Amino acid sequence: MHFKTNLPLSVGFISLGCAKNRVDSEVIASGALRAGFKLSSAPEKADVIIVNTCAFIADAKKEAVEAVLAACALKKKGRVGWVVVAGCLPQRYQDELPALLPEVDAFIGIDQINRVSSVIRRLVKGGRGINEISPCPRAVIHPPADRILFTEAPYAYLKIAEGCDHQCSFCAIPQIRGKYRSRSAAGIVREAEALLDRGVRELNLIAQDVTRYGHDLGAGKTNLAGLLRRLGRVGGRFWIRLLYGHPDHIGDELLAAMDETRQVCRYLDLPIQHCDKRILRMMGRAGDENSLRKLFLKIRQKLPGVALRTTCLVGFPGETDAAFQRLLRFVRETEFDHLGVFVYSEEEGTRAAGLPDKVAHQTAAQRKDILMRAQQKIVAVKLAKAIGQTGEVFVEKEKNGAKHVWMARSRYQAPEIDNAVYLRDDAGRCKPGLLVNARYVNARGYDLVAEVEDNGN
């Protein structure tokens, strides 16, 4: 197939990994539109495929490489003209990838996502083997006010910082994304206002650690508590949600700001990874079982009704059965509303990669299963207690194949990662982005079934 070299060329996306990557893909897509390109409805229909990759753990890297090879196969068949690989994978393996994947036309790093359109123009003019990657990311990307949203409902992810300063021994994120870099509060508020003006009704603040926001801006500048209060003063009926915090940075000021700012959901995502003191120290993390217990008790006292999500890492080198049993007891005792469990993945270049006493993958997988079964019982009890109660829910979209049934979420459920609410609306009052009052009438697995009580808008 002969590909046209005059505009407008069409650009298709394969966006992998976390919500932070999603924002980067939206920035790239917005830049492509401004540069005169079209966005394709599907990657295989595009002239140019951009694969925005994740390289956090082995499974993510495998998924990324498979997606890149699939895109290159389409190119080989003549169905697309060029393949561009962006994000964490080329950033982490910038020296190795060009030789390993010679079929790829260009590699783009973390700092270069605003340059993708110029890279495509160079490819159209005959350029090949383009490698636009800075050795260590330092940029702070400011998404345009009119950026394309890849979410399927009227919510958006609002990235408030880049990078990470934590030195967890198992994690490669600081190597990939660089040091922590906060965006200006003024810029974040402007973006929030623009999104709200476009009909977005849920702002999900994201960073590798949102609770560390502002520490690098200088004394007296701002912190997360100050940012929340500024966002609350924007006014209007919408939700603010915090994703990806850190137990070390939950202070009274932040909890007070969450309590005082009515738009802020009483929801905290605080990955503990473990509770065993010895394992935590080997992970490069502070705290222990007692300090974590006190922290979650304080959070629940300061924010009654708060939903707590956490993540645990099992199979870390040196995790004995006794250490795992301690974690299991802690999870049962704390009764988290949402729990994610990951099996340890050894990552080259991390301090944990050299630790002795490896845990067999089968053992780690069994431990994950045990934790998830324990969590399933906790959730079943919580959902049973919710039946008959009422609350505000966020209407996302109609459920496929179900008449008068909508996909919705409560303030205690984050998009894409938590359970959902199936909302019955026989009167036809719902629409995407509406905040309505609902009564919970049943539970199905991890999800709730509700009925519209009264349109609160």
N, C-alpha and C positions, 0 to 999 in steps of 0.2 A: 504494500500500500504506500502511496505517495502522500506525505503529510504536507499540508499547506504551511508556508512560513510567513504568511501575512496574518494579522490579527483579524478577528479574535480567535485565538486558540482556546480550547476547553481544558480545564484543569480538574482532575478528580483526586479525591483524598482517601487515604486509609489512615485513620487516626487510632493509635494504640496506646494503652497505658492508662494513667490516672487522669483525673479532671484537670490537673495542671497542664498536662499535655493537650487536653481538649482545647483549653484556652489558646495555647500556642498554635494549634491547627486553625482555630478561628481567626487568629491574627494573620496567619499566612493566607487564608482564603480571602480575607478582607483586602489585603494588599494586592492579591491577584485581580480582584474585581476593580479596584481603583486603577490598576495598570492597564485595564482594558481587556483582560481575559474573561472568559465565561467559566462558570462552575458547572461541572458535569453532574448529572444525577446519579451516576455510578462510575467507579474507577475504570471499568473495562470499556466505557464509552468515551473516555477522555483522550485528548491528544497527549497530555502530560499527566503522569501519575506521581503524586507526592505521598510518600510513606513517612508519616511522623511516628517515630519509634520510641519504645521504652527499653531500658537495659538494666532494670533494677535487680532482678533475680534471673536465674537460669531459664525458668519457664517464659518470662517476658522476652528474653533474648531469642529464645527458640521461636516464639510467635513472630517476633520482628523479622528474623531472617527468613522464615517461611513466607511472610507477606511480601518481602522484597523479591524473593525468588519467583513468587507467583506474578508479581508485576513485571518482572523481567521476561517471564515466559510469554506474557501478552505482547510485550515489545518484540520478542523474537518471532512471534506469529504475524507481526505487522498490524496488530490491532491498536497499539498505542505507539507514540513516537519517541517519548523520552521518559525516563524514570529518575526521580529525585528522591534521595533519602535524607530525612531531617531528624533532628532531636537527639535523644540520649545515646542511641547506639553509635552513630558516627562521632559524637562528642567523646564517648568513652574509648572507642577503638579507632581514633582518627588516623593512626599510622598503619593499622592492619587492613581496614576494610577496602581501600582501593584495589589492593592486590587480590583480596578474597572475593570481591564482587566487581569484577571488571565490566560487567554488563551495565552497571549503574552509571548514569551520565553525570550526576553531581551529588556531592555530599554537603549538607548544610548543618552547622553547629547550633548550639543553644542561642548564642548571641546574634546569629545571622538570620533569624526567621523573618526579619523585615526586608531582607535582600533577595528573597526567593524569586520575586518577579524579574529582577534584573538578571538573576542567574538563568531563568527560563529564556530571556531574550538572547543571552549569550549562546545558549544551546541551539536556539533557532538559527542563529547566524553561523552555526557549524562548530561551536565549542564542544569539547569533550573532556572528561576527566577533571571536572571542576571540583575543587576541595576548599570550601569556604568555612573554615572552622578555626576559632581562636583557641590558643592553648589552654586557657582557663577562663571560663565565663565570668564577665564582670558587668555586663549590661543589665539595666532594669528596663524591661519592655513595657511600654505604655499602650495598651490596646486602643484602637480608634473608637470614638463614640458610637460609630455606626457599624461596629464589627458584626460579622455574620455569626449567628448562634447555631451551633450544631445540636443543641438540646431540642427535644421533640415537644416541649411544653414551655409555658411562659416563666421559666426560671433560668437563671444564669449563674455561672461560676465567675467570681470576681477575685482575680489573683492579687494579693496584697503584698507579696514578697517573693523573691527568688532565692534559691540556694539554701544552705544549711550550715550552721556552725557546730552542731552537735557532733561528737566523735564516737558514735556507737560503733563497736568493733565489727559488727556484722554488716554494716551498711556502706554502700558505695556512692550514695547520693552526693556527699560533699565533693568527692572526686569528679563527679559528672557535672554537677550544677554549680559548683563554686561556693564561695562564702555567702552568708545571709545578706540580702540586700532588700531593704524595705522600700516600697514605693512611697511617694509623698501622700500625706493624708488628703491634701487638696485634690490631687489627681484621682485618688480613689473615689472621693465624694463626687467629683464631676462625672466619672464613669457611672457611678451608681445612679445619679440623677438622669443621665442619658438613657440608661437601661429602663428605669422606671417610666420615663416619658414614652418609651416604646411599648409599654404594656407588661414588662416583666414584673412579677409580683413576689419573687423569692430571690434574694441575693445570697448566694453561698460563698462566704469568704474562705479562700483557700490559700495555703502556702505549705511548705514542708513542716512548718510549725507556726501557726497563726498566733499563738500565745506569746511568741518572741517578737512580734511586730514592734517596730520603732526603736529597738534597743541600739541600732546602729545609726540613728538619725541625729544623735547628739542630745545632750542633757536638756531637758525642758521642752523638747520638740513634741512628741506624742508617744502614746503606747496604744495597745489594743483597746483598753477601756476608753481612752479619749476618742479613738476612732469610732467606736460604737456609738458614743454619745453624739458625735458629729453626724453620723449617718441617721441616727434617730431624729435629729432636728430637721432633716430633709422633709419630714412630715408625710402623711398619707398612710394608707393601709397596705402594708406589705410585710414580708418576713425577712429577717436576717438570720443566717445560720452559720455557726463556726465549725469548720472541718479541719481535722488534723492538728490537734494541740499537743502539749507536752505536760506531763504531771508536774514538772519542776517549776512551771511558770503560772500556776493558778493561784493568784493572790486575792485578797479581800477586795481590792479596788476593782479588779476585773469582774468578780462575782457581783459586786454592787452595781456596776454598769449594766450587766446583763439583767439584773433585777429591775433596774430603773427604766431601761429602754424598752418600751412596750413592743417594738417590732422584733426584738431579739427572741428567737426561740429558746426555750429552756432545754437545750440540747448541747452536750459536750462530747466530742470524739477525742478521747485521751488514750492512745495506745500505751499500755503498761509493759508489754512484751513478756514480763514475768513478775513474780513476786518474791522469789527466792533470792536472798541477799547475795549469796555467792555467785549465782548465775548473773544477776544484775551487774555486779562488779565486773565480771568477765565480759559482759556486753558493753561495758563502758558507761553504765547508767547509775544514777544515784538512787537512794530510797531503798525501802525494804517492805516487807509485808505490813508492819505496823504503821509506817508512814503513809503507805497507800491507803490503808484502812481509815486512818484519820482524815486523809484528804477527801475521800469519797463521802465520809460522814459529814465533813464540813460543807462540801458542795451541796449535799441534799438538805442540810439545815439552812443554808443561805438561799437556795433555789428550790423550794418545795415543789415536788412534781417533776423535777428535771429528769430527762432521759439521758442515760449514760451509755456510750458506746466505747468499747475498747478492742484492742488487738493483742493477741498472745502469739508468741513464737516458741514452738516446741521443737525438741531435737537439737537444741544448741549444744555444742561440744561441752561435755561434762555434766549435762543434765541427767542426774540420777533419777531412779524411780521415786525416791523420797522427795526430791525437789519437784518433780512433776505432781506428786500427790499433794504437795503444799499448794501448788498453783490451782489444782482442781478444787481443793477445799476453799480457796480464796474466791474462785469464780462462783462456786455454789453459795458462799456466804454473802458476797457483794451483790449478787443478783443483777447483773448488768442487763440493760434493756436490749442491747445489741452486742454481738460478739463476733469478731472475725479471728480465725486461727490459721496460722501459716506454718508450714514445715520449714525448718532452717535450710537455707540454700547457701552453700559455700561459694563466696565470691572472691575471685582473685584480686589481690591488692588490698584486701581488708585485713585488719589485725586478727580477726577470728579465724581466718583461713589457715593460720599456722598453729591453732590450738590443738592439743592432744585430746584423747578420750572422745572420739567421734561417736555419735549415736547412729545406729543403723536406721536407714530410711524407713524400713518396715515398722520399726519401733516408734519412730516419730509420727508416722502416718496413723498408727493405732492410737497414739496419745491425742492427736488431733480429733480423731473420731470420738474418743471418750469425752473430750471437752465439748464437742458440738452436741453430743447426746445429752449431756448435762444441761447445756444451754437451752436445748429444745424443751426440756421439762420446765425450766424457769420461764420461758416465753409463754408456754401453754397456760401457766397459772396467771401470768400478767394479762394475757388476752381474755381469759375467762372473767377476770375482775373488771375489764373494760366494758363488757357487754351490759347494755342498759344505760351507760354513761353518754353524755353529749360533749361535743367539742368542735372547734373550728377545723376545717380541712381545706386543703389546697387542691382544686380540681385541675388535673393535668390534661387528660385526653380521654376520648371515648374508648372503651374496651372493645377490642376487635371481636366481631361476631356476637356481641351481646347488646341487645336493644335496651336503651335507657339505663345502661350501666357505665359508669365512668371510673377511670383510674384516678385515685386521689391519695393524699398523704396528710397525716396530722403534723402538728408542730414537732412531734417526737420521732419523726421519720425523715431521714435524709434521702434525696433522690438517688436512684440507681443502686444503692448499696443496702438499703433497709427494706423491710416488708412494706406492704401497701394496704390501702383501703379500697375495697370495691364498693363504690357508691351508687345506690339505686336512686334514680330520679325519674319517676313515672310522670311527673308534671312537666318535664322538659325545661327546667329552669337553669340547668348547668351549662357552663361554657368554659373553655380553657382559661386558667388564671383567676377564676372566681374563688373567693374565700367564702365558704358557706358553713352554716351550723349543721351538724349531722349527729344522728344517734346510732350507736353501735348495736347491732342486733344479732351478730353471729361471728364465729371465728372459723377460718379454714386454714389449717396448717399454721404458718407464720403470719397470715394475713387476716384482716378484719373485714366484715361486711357491715355497711352502714346505710342509713336512709337519710335523705335530706329532710331536715326539720323546718328550717326557716332560712330564707336567703338573707344573709347578713349584709350584703352589699347595698 
